[in-house]
Amino acid sequence: MSASANMPREDKASFQQPGKSPGKKGWMLVALLFLFILPLLGGTYWMYVQSEREIKTEELQNDLLHARTLSEIVEQDFTTAEESLTSIADRSDVRRDWERRDMAAMDKHLREARKLEPAFLFTGVLERDGTMRVIVPPDKIVGWNFAYRDWYRGVTAHWEPYVSEVYQTAASPNPLVVAVAVPIRGNDGQPTGILMATYSLAQLSNKFRMLDKGSKADFYIVDQHGMVAASSREDGRSAAPAAKSALEGAEGSGRFEVDGKNAFAGYAPVPQLGWGVLYVRSEEEALAPAMHLKNQHRLVSLYLLLIYLATAAFAAIVMRRKTQLLAANQALNADLQKQIAETKKAREELDRYFLLALDMFCIAGADGYFKRLNPAWEKTLGFTVEELLAKPYLDFIHPDDREATAGQAEKQSRGEEVLSFANRYRCKDGSYKWLSWSATPVIDQGLIYAVARDITELKKMQDALTQAKEEAERSNKFKDQFLSTMSHELRTPLNAVLGFSDLLTEEHYGPLNERQKRYLDHIQKGGKHLLRLINDILDLSRIEAGRLQISVERVAVKTSFADAVDNMRPLADKRLHTLEAFAPPELNVRADPTRFRQVLMNLMGNAIKFTPEGGKIELRAQELGEVVRIEVRDSGPGIPTEDQHRIFEAFYRLRRNEKTTEGTGLGLAITRSLVELHGGHLGIESEPGAGSCFFFTLPMERAHPIRGDQGGSFRAISGDHQRILVVEDDSKSAQLLESQLTSAGYEVTVCKQPERALGLAAELKPSVITLDIIMKPISGWELLPKLKSDPRTSGIPVILVTIVDQPETGALLGAEEYIVKPVLKANLLAAVQRCLNRRGKTSQSGRVLVVEDDAATREFIAEFLTSHGYAVGTAADGLEARAQVASSLPTLVILDLILPEVSGFHLLAEWRNDLRTANLCVLVLTSKDLTREEREYLQANAGALLRKQEMWQEALLEHIQRALPQVPAGRS
Ligand code: ADP
């Protein structure tokens, strides 16, 4: 099965590609809407035009109807008038009264006629010839002849009723009238007179107005001559052109110009009278409905337009929204496309990794079968993927690992991840391979996704490594054992070698010849070098193993400087170096006093060693914020810049070929580690030819110093403060003596002017005087007798300290001791002690018990102390020591800690718990590496702790001298 076959096919996402731009589409929609609204607008306009035309036609028709109505009214009015006149004229009583010419009766009849027809303005009776006989209402015109009148001519033409043209009547108030005339006939039917009435046109007008109430239309009644008989308008106008047609007997309607304005007019003839009637409206009036329609059309158009605009706006908004949505959709699409592409790429990459990976990828189901495997499985195990898929995976697992594997699978089914698990898988060839697993379950899928790595080789290597580590640990342990054995086994004999050779050098046991002295010198040099090397190697290995513990306390820098200078002075003197130390009196550091001293001595030792003779070495300390910077500066050859960082490496030495340089190459490496253990830093400032300055920092301690004692806070050792007067005119020598004596607890007064020495001695009454011989203006030889002869000073013991080797002369002149320069501290202190003892003349027994299992060391210590005037007893192990102390209490015990039978610690604890020995002075001298607790115990319970790996002899002597100021016997 190929892995790629299993890979899910790429999803073919079909995304709609956007067509035309949405903006364009929007505009098209707006255009479409416009196209739609246009015919609508056109349609309404067309309807409007049609309606307007219809309205016009209708209105004209209306006008015609009005005109017709008017004409009928006129005709009817006049017909009625004519009929009513005729009926009066035809009445028999009228005819009779007329026949008689009874004017009064006629007057009565006329009055009745008027009553009958109120429209008659006048009624009159006229003779056949046209003379007015009676008129009602009466008027001046009676008697007048009216044969000229149209009405007269008309009625007499055929003796038929006649309606006249319009004329202005002669009767007051002379209004425009129409006359209606009818003949009066006699019994024979012949006309005998004329009955006439004038018809008021104003009356007719009123009637019309009444009929057409509220109308703004005008009407005109035109007589047969075109004269306006009646009109709705007061001003009266000439008949409109329409009147002509009416007079010609036509009826109709049309648009005419009236008074320069367009007007609608209906016209109709009044046929009986030959008159015409006009009904005229202004165009405005006539077209009011059309105008109304027009307005309505406008409104509808506006409304439609508004609807269109609103729709267009809405469409635009919708389109815009759509556009935005489309744009967002497009962006989303693009994003999606990109993501799909990335996912595809990532999947392809994953596929590639899956196929190419050296690690074995798998997906396993909850049913215990693999679901998918990458080709690495085939390569690693040799089975094909199909073979592996065919069986439960547990079948391929080493029987011993099946249970654990099933346990892991069970854990995973609960959703726990497996980060490191290893098991063995069977290969096709039957061998097994170690696989390391990292797996994560996907619970909802019921699958475990896991990756395995073939760690068979790694496992082998690990096994080999574990073995190697165990071996290394074994050998390290062995090394530790070796080192601790060495520290004891090598140092012990070396101490003896150095100790005894030292004793021999001092010629206590007879003089040595030059060759012997030279050989002894070789022995000492070699031994010292060996001791230093052993100490350095042990220190370094302890530091590297992190086993070096420091126990910090407050340490006064000045005191430590004095102590270091004191120790190094003899060496410096030998090489004629000036050695100076400067430190502020109250400056303290937090340090392990022993290690601080070691650091100082290492750096000073180097400075002394590498600086050519006659150089200058300076110690300085200064406060730098929270730390104290300590410098050891020399005037030596300096160190090239390129070597400056290398000199701190172990075993790195410059100028190793030069004979003058001796060393191990470990000093600076140890020194740096020690400084760093204190939280400080060691550095160098140097230029070739301009000397070197090694500096280091230590944490500052602000409180007042208690003590600079290298031994720490050990039990106080009793000792009186004795004053010593040093008479020495050479400053350097005076300084040396002063520091040697001060460091041993003596109070020292230096007198550099020998001529003042006698007075000073008399005044101070010192316990001992040291006296140089070669001095100016008076020499020691001259001063000594004076001191010895002056009663004030004669009792004071004098030690001659000189380069003149004439002890006999000294003894002769009364000197108690004689020391030849260069002065060794131990010799000086021993001499001082002897003087003090002699001066005290006491014989208090002071017995020192040396508890030491190494015979040579034991013998050396005993010999060393005996040679300094002490009574010494020895014990070779703990049991013996215990017995001796029990039988006779010594004044002081020098105790080794590593002892057969009962250890030094054990003994010390016993003694402290016993009242008799609770205050016994015990000085511990050991090469054992101490733990912090052991060290603290010793600080509380021992008088001092001296280390065999250091130059312990002088320190031991000092402590003993302080504890036992008096010894029984003088030095031989
Ligand atoms: P050692 O002194 O035993 O040779 P160190 O580790 O103390 O080893 O010093 C390493 C090297 O650094 C020395 O060999 C020496 O060449 C150089 N060195 C150390 N101190 C000084 C100094 N004060 N002046 C010149 N060279 C020095």
Boltz pocket constraint, residues with backbone or C-beta under 6 A from the ligand:
constraints:
  - pocket:
      binder: B
      contacts: [[A, 602], [A, 603], [A, 606], [A, 607], [A, 610], [A, 611], [A, 634], [A, 636], [A, 637], [A, 638], [A, 639], [A, 647], [A, 648], [A, 649], [A, 652], [A, 653], [A, 654], [A, 655], [A, 662], [A, 663], [A, 664], [A, 665], [A, 666], [A, 667], [A, 668], [A, 669], [A, 692]]
      max_distance: 6.0
